[in-house]
Amino acid sequence: MEDEEIKHTISELAVKIDNKIAELSKSIEKSYGEKKEYTEGKLNENPFAYMAGAFFGGVIMGYLMSRGK
């Protein structure tokens, strides 16, 4: 009888964990979607500024990496 209670408790906990994982996954997907939309909007406002920033960031990173000999 005790084994059945343990199995029942474990299965209840497994269901609770699965529900929490599903809830967290939905929350993460929602947050990701909001951040993606925000980022795309910012890039569409002034794409050349972001391209220039990426270019100069790459130039600086290349310079720093070449100095590390």
PDB file with one MODEL, atoms N, CA, C and O in Angstrom:
MODEL        1
ATOM      1  N   MET A   1       0.824  -1.187   0.000  1.00  0.00           N
ATOM      2  CA  MET A   1       0.000   0.000   0.000  1.00  0.00           C
ATOM      3  C   MET A   1       0.870   1.253   0.000  1.00  0.00           C
ATOM      4  O   MET A   1       0.551   2.239  -0.665  1.00  0.00           O
ATOM      5  N   GLU A   2       1.937   1.210   0.727  1.00  0.00           N
ATOM      6  CA  GLU A   2       2.835   2.364   0.791  1.00  0.00           C
ATOM      7  C   GLU A   2       3.494   2.621  -0.559  1.00  0.00           C
ATOM      8  O   GLU A   2       3.722   3.773  -0.928  1.00  0.00           O
ATOM      9  N   ASP A   3       3.804   1.549  -1.302  1.00  0.00           N
ATOM     10  CA  ASP A   3       4.404   1.692  -2.621  1.00  0.00           C
ATOM     11  C   ASP A   3       3.453   2.416  -3.580  1.00  0.00           C
ATOM     12  O   ASP A   3       3.880   3.239  -4.390  1.00  0.00           O
ATOM     13  N   GLU A   4       2.175   2.102  -3.475  1.00  0.00           N
ATOM     14  CA  GLU A   4       1.191   2.741  -4.340  1.00  0.00           C
ATOM     15  C   GLU A   4       1.086   4.237  -4.037  1.00  0.00           C
ATOM     16  O   GLU A   4       0.941   5.052  -4.949  1.00  0.00           O
ATOM     17  N   GLU A   5       1.160   4.588  -2.767  1.00  0.00           N
ATOM     18  CA  GLU A   5       1.106   5.994  -2.377  1.00  0.00           C
ATOM     19  C   GLU A   5       2.329   6.748  -2.913  1.00  0.00           C
ATOM     20  O   GLU A   5       2.213   7.878  -3.387  1.00  0.00           O
ATOM     21  N   ILE A   6       3.470   6.123  -2.833  1.00  0.00           N
ATOM     22  CA  ILE A   6       4.709   6.744  -3.336  1.00  0.00           C
ATOM     23  C   ILE A   6       4.613   6.938  -4.845  1.00  0.00           C
ATOM     24  O   ILE A   6       4.965   8.002  -5.352  1.00  0.00           O
ATOM     25  N   LYS A   7       4.139   5.921  -5.571  1.00  0.00           N
ATOM     26  CA  LYS A   7       3.978   6.021  -7.017  1.00  0.00           C
ATOM     27  C   LYS A   7       2.992   7.129  -7.372  1.00  0.00           C
ATOM     28  O   LYS A   7       3.213   7.895  -8.311  1.00  0.00           O
ATOM     29  N   HIS A   8       1.909   7.205  -6.615  1.00  0.00           N
ATOM     30  CA  HIS A   8       0.903   8.239  -6.864  1.00  0.00           C
ATOM     31  C   HIS A   8       1.490   9.636  -6.619  1.00  0.00           C
ATOM     32  O   HIS A   8       1.262  10.554  -7.407  1.00  0.00           O
ATOM     33  N   THR A   9       2.241   9.790  -5.535  1.00  0.00           N
ATOM     34  CA  THR A   9       2.857  11.073  -5.220  1.00  0.00           C
ATOM     35  C   THR A   9       3.867  11.467  -6.299  1.00  0.00           C
ATOM     36  O   THR A   9       3.922  12.625  -6.714  1.00  0.00           O
ATOM     37  N   ILE A  10       4.651  10.512  -6.741  1.00  0.00           N
ATOM     38  CA  ILE A  10       5.646  10.786  -7.781  1.00  0.00           C
ATOM     39  C   ILE A  10       4.965  11.193  -9.080  1.00  0.00           C
ATOM     40  O   ILE A  10       5.415  12.121  -9.753  1.00  0.00           O
ATOM     41  N   SER A  11       3.893  10.512  -9.432  1.00  0.00           N
ATOM     42  CA  SER A  11       3.202  10.872 -10.670  1.00  0.00           C
ATOM     43  C   SER A  11       2.560  12.248 -10.554  1.00  0.00           C
ATOM     44  O   SER A  11       2.540  12.987 -11.539  1.00  0.00           O
ATOM     45  N   GLU A  12       2.035  12.622  -9.389  1.00  0.00           N
ATOM     46  CA  GLU A  12       1.479  13.962  -9.184  1.00  0.00           C
ATOM     47  C   GLU A  12       2.570  15.024  -9.320  1.00  0.00           C
ATOM     48  O   GLU A  12       2.360  16.058  -9.954  1.00  0.00           O
ATOM     49  N   LEU A  13       3.724  14.766  -8.728  1.00  0.00           N
ATOM     50  CA  LEU A  13       4.835  15.711  -8.829  1.00  0.00           C
ATOM     51  C   LEU A  13       5.330  15.826 -10.272  1.00  0.00           C
ATOM     52  O   LEU A  13       5.687  16.918 -10.715  1.00  0.00           O
ATOM     53  N   ALA A  14       5.354  14.738 -10.992  1.00  0.00           N
ATOM     54  CA  ALA A  14       5.788  14.764 -12.390  1.00  0.00           C
ATOM     55  C   ALA A  14       4.839  15.625 -13.222  1.00  0.00           C
ATOM     56  O   ALA A  14       5.281  16.379 -14.089  1.00  0.00           O
ATOM     57  N   VAL A  15       3.540  15.515 -12.961  1.00  0.00           N
ATOM     58  CA  VAL A  15       2.560  16.325 -13.678  1.00  0.00           C
ATOM     59  C   VAL A  15       2.749  17.801 -13.338  1.00  0.00           C
ATOM     60  O   VAL A  15       2.688  18.656 -14.221  1.00  0.00           O
ATOM     61  N   LYS A  16       2.976  18.097 -12.066  1.00  0.00           N
ATOM     62  CA  LYS A  16       3.199  19.490 -11.657  1.00  0.00           C
ATOM     63  C   LYS A  16       4.450  20.061 -12.330  1.00  0.00           C
ATOM     64  O   LYS A  16       4.444  21.200 -12.797  1.00  0.00           O
ATOM     65  N   ILE A  17       5.509  19.275 -12.377  1.00  0.00           N
ATOM     66  CA  ILE A  17       6.753  19.726 -13.007  1.00  0.00           C
ATOM     67  C   ILE A  17       6.526  19.967 -14.496  1.00  0.00           C
ATOM     68  O   ILE A  17       6.984  20.974 -15.035  1.00  0.00           O
ATOM     69  N   ASP A  18       5.828  19.056 -15.162  1.00  0.00           N
ATOM     70  CA  ASP A  18       5.543  19.235 -16.590  1.00  0.00           C
ATOM     71  C   ASP A  18       4.731  20.500 -16.836  1.00  0.00           C
ATOM     72  O   ASP A  18       4.976  21.220 -17.804  1.00  0.00           O
ATOM     73  N   ASN A  19       3.765  20.772 -15.962  1.00  0.00           N
ATOM     74  CA  ASN A  19       2.955  21.988 -16.099  1.00  0.00           C
ATOM     75  C   ASN A  19       3.809  23.240 -15.921  1.00  0.00           C
ATOM     76  O   ASN A  19       3.652  24.204 -16.671  1.00  0.00           O
ATOM     77  N   LYS A  20       4.701  23.240 -14.949  1.00  0.00           N
ATOM     78  CA  LYS A  20       5.578  24.389 -14.725  1.00  0.00           C
ATOM     79  C   LYS A  20       6.521  24.601 -15.899  1.00  0.00           C
ATOM     80  O   LYS A  20       6.770  25.737 -16.301  1.00  0.00           O
ATOM     81  N   ILE A  21       7.047  23.513 -16.450  1.00  0.00           N
ATOM     82  CA  ILE A  21       7.938  23.619 -17.604  1.00  0.00           C
ATOM     83  C   ILE A  21       7.187  24.214 -18.787  1.00  0.00           C
ATOM     84  O   ILE A  21       7.723  25.070 -19.491  1.00  0.00           O
ATOM     85  N   ALA A  22       5.959  23.774 -19.013  1.00  0.00           N
ATOM     86  CA  ALA A  22       5.158  24.315 -20.114  1.00  0.00           C
ATOM     87  C   ALA A  22       4.869  25.797 -19.890  1.00  0.00           C
ATOM     88  O   ALA A  22       4.918  26.595 -20.826  1.00  0.00           O
ATOM     89  N   GLU A  23       4.571  26.157 -18.648  1.00  0.00           N
ATOM     90  CA  GLU A  23       4.303  27.563 -18.309  1.00  0.00           C
ATOM     91  C   GLU A  23       5.536  28.430 -18.550  1.00  0.00           C
ATOM     92  O   GLU A  23       5.431  29.516 -19.120  1.00  0.00           O
ATOM     93  N   LEU A  24       6.691  27.959 -18.120  1.00  0.00           N
ATOM     94  CA  LEU A  24       7.932  28.700 -18.329  1.00  0.00           C
ATOM     95  C   LEU A  24       8.279  28.809 -19.816  1.00  0.00           C
ATOM     96  O   LEU A  24       8.761  29.846 -20.270  1.00  0.00           O
ATOM     97  N   SER A  25       8.036  27.753 -20.561  1.00  0.00           N
ATOM     98  CA  SER A  25       8.313  27.788 -21.997  1.00  0.00           C
ATOM     99  C   SER A  25       7.464  28.843 -22.691  1.00  0.00           C
ATOM    100  O   SER A  25       7.957  29.576 -23.547  1.00  0.00           O
ATOM    101  N   LYS A  26       6.188  28.921 -22.324  1.00  0.00           N
ATOM    102  CA  LYS A  26       5.305  29.934 -22.910  1.00  0.00           C
ATOM    103  C   LYS A  26       5.777  31.331 -22.548  1.00  0.00           C
ATOM    104  O   LYS A  26       5.755  32.235 -23.383  1.00  0.00           O
ATOM    105  N   SER A  27       6.203  31.510 -21.304  1.00  0.00           N
ATOM    106  CA  SER A  27       6.689  32.815 -20.852  1.00  0.00           C
ATOM    107  C   SER A  27       7.952  33.217 -21.613  1.00  0.00           C
ATOM    108  O   SER A  27       8.096  34.371 -22.016  1.00  0.00           O
ATOM    109  N   ILE A  28       8.848  32.281 -21.806  1.00  0.00           N
ATOM    110  CA  ILE A  28      10.090  32.560 -22.534  1.00  0.00           C
ATOM    111  C   ILE A  28       9.785  32.899 -23.984  1.00  0.00           C
ATOM    112  O   ILE A  28      10.364  33.832 -24.540  1.00  0.00           O
ATOM    113  N   GLU A  29       8.875  32.144 -24.603  1.00  0.00           N
ATOM    114  CA  GLU A  29       8.507  32.425 -25.996  1.00  0.00           C
ATOM    115  C   GLU A  29       7.899  33.812 -26.134  1.00  0.00           C
ATOM    116  O   GLU A  29       8.177  34.525 -27.098  1.00  0.00           O
ATOM    117  N   LYS A  30       7.072  34.194 -25.172  1.00  0.00           N
ATOM    118  CA  LYS A  30       6.445  35.514 -25.214  1.00  0.00           C
ATOM    119  C   LYS A  30       7.500  36.607 -25.077  1.00  0.00           C
ATOM    120  O   LYS A  30       7.494  37.573 -25.840  1.00  0.00           O
ATOM    121  N   SER A  31       8.397  36.462 -24.118  1.00  0.00           N
ATOM    122  CA  SER A  31       9.461  37.452 -23.916  1.00  0.00           C
ATOM    123  C   SER A  31      10.363  37.532 -25.136  1.00  0.00           C
ATOM    124  O   SER A  31      10.742  38.626 -25.555  1.00  0.00           O
ATOM    125  N   TYR A  32      10.709  36.399 -25.704  1.00  0.00           N
ATOM    126  CA  TYR A  32      11.565  36.372 -26.885  1.00  0.00           C
ATOM    127  C   TYR A  32      10.893  37.097 -28.048  1.00  0.00           C
ATOM    128  O   TYR A  32      11.532  37.870 -28.760  1.00  0.00           O
ATOM    129  N   GLY A  33       9.613  36.844 -28.232  1.00  0.00           N
ATOM    130  CA  GLY A  33       8.889  37.494 -29.319  1.00  0.00           C
ATOM    131  C   GLY A  33       8.843  38.999 -29.156  1.00  0.00           C
ATOM    132  O   GLY A  33       9.002  39.739 -30.128  1.00  0.00           O
ATOM    133  N   GLU A  34       8.625  39.462 -27.919  1.00  0.00           N
ATOM    134  CA  GLU A  34       8.589  40.909 -27.659  1.00  0.00           C
ATOM    135  C   GLU A  34       9.952  41.538 -27.927  1.00  0.00           C
ATOM    136  O   GLU A  34      10.037  42.586 -28.567  1.00  0.00           O
ATOM    137  N   LYS A  35      11.006  40.912 -27.447  1.00  0.00           N
ATOM    138  CA  LYS A  35      12.360  41.459 -27.646  1.00  0.00           C
ATOM    139  C   LYS A  35      12.745  41.443 -29.120  1.00  0.00           C
ATOM    140  O   LYS A  35      13.402  42.366 -29.601  1.00  0.00           O
ATOM    141  N   LYS A  36      12.341  40.402 -29.838  1.00  0.00           N
ATOM    142  CA  LYS A  36      12.653  40.319 -31.255  1.00  0.00           C
ATOM    143  C   LYS A  36      11.956  41.437 -32.020  1.00  0.00           C
ATOM    144  O   LYS A  36      12.566  42.075 -32.878  1.00  0.00           O
ATOM    145  N   GLU A  37      10.689  41.677 -31.718  1.00  0.00           N
ATOM    146  CA  GLU A  37       9.955  42.760 -32.377  1.00  0.00           C
ATOM    147  C   GLU A  37      10.586  44.115 -32.073  1.00  0.00           C
ATOM    148  O   GLU A  37      10.708  44.958 -32.962  1.00  0.00           O
ATOM    149  N   TYR A  38      10.984  44.325 -30.824  1.00  0.00           N
ATOM    150  CA  TYR A  38      11.617  45.585 -30.433  1.00  0.00           C
ATOM    151  C   TYR A  38      12.923  45.795 -31.196  1.00  0.00           C
ATOM    152  O   TYR A  38      13.189  46.881 -31.710  1.00  0.00           O
ATOM    153  N   THR A  39      13.728  44.741 -31.258  1.00  0.00           N
ATOM    154  CA  THR A  39      15.017  44.835 -31.944  1.00  0.00           C
ATOM    155  C   THR A  39      14.837  45.089 -33.440  1.00  0.00           C
ATOM    156  O   THR A  39      15.544  45.909 -34.027  1.00  0.00           O
ATOM    157  N   GLU A  40      13.896  44.389 -34.045  1.00  0.00           N
ATOM    158  CA  GLU A  40      13.654  44.607 -35.474  1.00  0.00           C
ATOM    159  C   GLU A  40      13.173  46.030 -35.732  1.00  0.00           C
ATOM    160  O   GLU A  40      13.545  46.639 -36.735  1.00  0.00           O
ATOM    161  N   GLY A  41      12.354  46.560 -34.838  1.00  0.00           N
ATOM    162  CA  GLY A  41      11.888  47.934 -34.985  1.00  0.00           C
ATOM    163  C   GLY A  41      13.030  48.932 -34.900  1.00  0.00           C
ATOM    164  O   GLY A  41      13.104  49.873 -35.690  1.00  0.00           O
ATOM    165  N   LYS A  42      13.919  48.721 -33.937  1.00  0.00           N
ATOM    166  CA  LYS A  42      15.068  49.623 -33.790  1.00  0.00           C
ATOM    167  C   LYS A  42      15.983  49.548 -35.013  1.00  0.00           C
ATOM    168  O   LYS A  42      16.489  50.572 -35.472  1.00  0.00           O
ATOM    169  N   LEU A  43      16.194  48.356 -35.534  1.00  0.00           N
ATOM    170  CA  LEU A  43      17.040  48.211 -36.715  1.00  0.00           C
ATOM    171  C   LEU A  43      16.407  48.868 -37.941  1.00  0.00           C
ATOM    172  O   LEU A  43      17.109  49.448 -38.769  1.00  0.00           O
ATOM    173  N   ASN A  44      15.105  48.780 -38.053  1.00  0.00           N
ATOM    174  CA  ASN A  44      14.425  49.370 -39.201  1.00  0.00           C
ATOM    175  C   ASN A  44      14.400  50.893 -39.131  1.00  0.00           C
ATOM    176  O   ASN A  44      14.277  51.558 -40.160  1.00  0.00           O
ATOM    177  N   GLU A  45      14.514  51.452 -37.924  1.00  0.00           N
ATOM    178  CA  GLU A  45      14.526  52.910 -37.781  1.00  0.00           C
ATOM    179  C   GLU A  45      15.779  53.515 -38.408  1.00  0.00           C
ATOM    180  O   GLU A  45      15.700  54.512 -39.125  1.00  0.00           O
ATOM    181  N   ASN A  46      16.929  52.913 -38.138  1.00  0.00           N
ATOM    182  CA  ASN A  46      18.183  53.474 -38.623  1.00  0.00           C
ATOM    183  C   ASN A  46      19.184  52.335 -38.894  1.00  0.00           C
ATOM    184  O   ASN A  46      20.106  52.125 -38.106  1.00  0.00           O
ATOM    185  N   PRO A  47      19.008  51.612 -39.987  1.00  0.00           N
ATOM    186  CA  PRO A  47      19.852  50.431 -40.218  1.00  0.00           C
ATOM    187  C   PRO A  47      21.324  50.762 -40.454  1.00  0.00           C
ATOM    188  O   PRO A  47      22.196  49.974 -40.090  1.00  0.00           O
ATOM    189  N   PHE A  48      21.614  51.922 -41.059  1.00  0.00           N
ATOM    190  CA  PHE A  48      23.017  52.248 -41.359  1.00  0.00           C
ATOM    191  C   PHE A  48      23.823  52.513 -40.093  1.00  0.00           C
ATOM    192  O   PHE A  48      25.019  52.224 -40.052  1.00  0.00           O
ATOM    193  N   ALA A  49      23.190  53.054 -39.070  1.00  0.00           N
ATOM    194  CA  ALA A  49      23.895  53.284 -37.803  1.00  0.00           C
ATOM    195  C   ALA A  49      24.313  51.958 -37.178  1.00  0.00           C
ATOM    196  O   ALA A  49      25.418  51.841 -36.650  1.00  0.00           O
ATOM    197  N   TYR A  50      23.443  50.970 -37.236  1.00  0.00           N
ATOM    198  CA  TYR A  50      23.780  49.671 -36.664  1.00  0.00           C
ATOM    199  C   TYR A  50      24.827  48.949 -37.504  1.00  0.00           C
ATOM    200  O   TYR A  50      25.689  48.259 -36.961  1.00  0.00           O
ATOM    201  N   MET A  51      24.757  49.103 -38.818  1.00  0.00           N
ATOM    202  CA  MET A  51      25.769  48.506 -39.688  1.00  0.00           C
ATOM    203  C   MET A  51      27.126  49.153 -39.431  1.00  0.00           C
ATOM    204  O   MET A  51      28.141  48.460 -39.366  1.00  0.00           O
ATOM    205  N   ALA A  52      27.147  50.462 -39.286  1.00  0.00           N
ATOM    206  CA  ALA A  52      28.411  51.160 -39.021  1.00  0.00           C
ATOM    207  C   ALA A  52      28.970  50.730 -37.664  1.00  0.00           C
ATOM    208  O   ALA A  52      30.173  50.507 -37.526  1.00  0.00           O
ATOM    209  N   GLY A  53      28.106  50.617 -36.681  1.00  0.00           N
ATOM    210  CA  GLY A  53      28.555  50.177 -35.356  1.00  0.00           C
ATOM    211  C   GLY A  53      29.135  48.777 -35.400  1.00  0.00           C
ATOM    212  O   GLY A  53      30.161  48.505 -34.776  1.00  0.00           O
ATOM    213  N   ALA A  54      28.485  47.889 -36.134  1.00  0.00           N
ATOM    214  CA  ALA A  54      28.993  46.517 -36.262  1.00  0.00           C
ATOM    215  C   ALA A  54      30.331  46.500 -36.996  1.00  0.00           C
ATOM    216  O   ALA A  54      31.240  45.753 -36.633  1.00  0.00           O
ATOM    217  N   PHE A  55      30.443  47.329 -38.030  1.00  0.00           N
ATOM    218  CA  PHE A  55      31.694  47.386 -38.796  1.00  0.00           C
ATOM    219  C   PHE A  55      32.837  47.864 -37.914  1.00  0.00           C
ATOM    220  O   PHE A  55      33.885  47.222 -37.850  1.00  0.00           O
ATOM    221  N   PHE A  56      32.641  48.990 -37.236  1.00  0.00           N
ATOM    222  CA  PHE A  56      33.710  49.523 -36.392  1.00  0.00           C
ATOM    223  C   PHE A  56      34.008  48.616 -35.206  1.00  0.00           C
ATOM    224  O   PHE A  56      35.158  48.508 -34.779  1.00  0.00           O
ATOM    225  N   GLY A  57      32.993  47.975 -34.680  1.00  0.00           N
ATOM    226  CA  GLY A  57      33.233  46.993 -33.622  1.00  0.00           C
ATOM    227  C   GLY A  57      34.112  45.860 -34.114  1.00  0.00           C
ATOM    228  O   GLY A  57      35.004  45.402 -33.399  1.00  0.00           O
ATOM    229  N   GLY A  58      33.858  45.403 -35.351  1.00  0.00           N
ATOM    230  CA  GLY A  58      34.682  44.348 -35.936  1.00  0.00           C
ATOM    231  C   GLY A  58      36.101  44.795 -36.185  1.00  0.00           C
ATOM    232  O   GLY A  58      37.042  44.029 -35.976  1.00  0.00           O
ATOM    233  N   VAL A  59      36.268  46.044 -36.635  1.00  0.00           N
ATOM    234  CA  VAL A  59      37.613  46.577 -36.869  1.00  0.00           C
ATOM    235  C   VAL A  59      38.387  46.645 -35.553  1.00  0.00           C
ATOM    236  O   VAL A  59      39.550  46.248 -35.492  1.00  0.00           O
ATOM    237  N   ILE A  60      37.753  47.137 -34.521  1.00  0.00           N
ATOM    238  CA  ILE A  60      38.414  47.238 -33.211  1.00  0.00           C
ATOM    239  C   ILE A  60      38.748  45.846 -32.673  1.00  0.00           C
ATOM    240  O   ILE A  60      39.838  45.631 -32.144  1.00  0.00           O
ATOM    241  N   MET A  61      37.819  44.905 -32.806  1.00  0.00           N
ATOM    242  CA  MET A  61      38.064  43.548 -32.323  1.00  0.00           C
ATOM    243  C   MET A  61      39.230  42.918 -33.090  1.00  0.00           C
ATOM    244  O   MET A  61      40.081  42.257 -32.494  1.00  0.00           O
ATOM    245  N   GLY A  62      39.272  43.122 -34.410  1.00  0.00           N
ATOM    246  CA  GLY A  62      40.389  42.612 -35.206  1.00  0.00           C
ATOM    247  C   GLY A  62      41.717  43.195 -34.791  1.00  0.00           C
ATOM    248  O   GLY A  62      42.724  42.490 -34.723  1.00  0.00           O
ATOM    249  N   TYR A  63      41.718  44.482 -34.514  1.00  0.00           N
ATOM    250  CA  TYR A  63      42.938  45.149 -34.066  1.00  0.00           C
ATOM    251  C   TYR A  63      43.399  44.578 -32.736  1.00  0.00           C
ATOM    252  O   TYR A  63      44.579  44.273 -32.565  1.00  0.00           O
ATOM    253  N   LEU A  64      42.488  44.432 -31.808  1.00  0.00           N
ATOM    254  CA  LEU A  64      42.848  43.892 -30.487  1.00  0.00           C
ATOM    255  C   LEU A  64      43.337  42.455 -30.586  1.00  0.00           C
ATOM    256  O   LEU A  64      44.262  42.064 -29.874  1.00  0.00           O
ATOM    257  N   MET A  65      42.732  41.677 -31.448  1.00  0.00           N
ATOM    258  CA  MET A  65      43.161  40.275 -31.590  1.00  0.00           C
ATOM    259  C   MET A  65      44.528  40.176 -32.262  1.00  0.00           C
ATOM    260  O   MET A  65      45.307  39.277 -31.947  1.00  0.00           O
ATOM    261  N   SER A  66      44.822  41.080 -33.175  1.00  0.00           N
ATOM    262  CA  SER A  66      46.115  41.009 -33.845  1.00  0.00           C
ATOM    263  C   SER A  66      47.241  41.465 -32.920  1.00  0.00           C
ATOM    264  O   SER A  66      48.387  41.055 -33.105  1.00  0.00           O
ATOM    265  N   ARG A  67      46.939  42.298 -31.935  1.00  0.00           N
ATOM    266  CA  ARG A  67      47.949  42.750 -30.981  1.00  0.00           C
ATOM    267  C   ARG A  67      48.326  41.667 -29.989  1.00  0.00           C
ATOM    268  O   ARG A  67      49.385  41.756 -29.368  1.00  0.00           O
ATOM    269  N   GLY A  68      47.521  40.678 -29.825  1.00  0.00           N
ATOM    270  CA  GLY A  68      47.725  39.663 -28.789  1.00  0.00           C
ATOM    271  C   GLY A  68      48.802  38.640 -29.076  1.00  0.00           C
ATOM    272  O   GLY A  68      48.831  37.599 -28.419  1.00  0.00           O
ATOM    273  N   LYS A  69      49.676  38.882 -30.010  1.00  0.00           N
ATOM    274  CA  LYS A  69      50.722  37.914 -30.359  1.00  0.00           C
ATOM    275  C   LYS A  69      51.692  37.698 -29.281  1.00  0.00           C
ATOM    276  O   LYS A  69      52.625  36.911 -29.437  1.00  0.00           O
TER     277      LYS A  69
ENDMDL
END
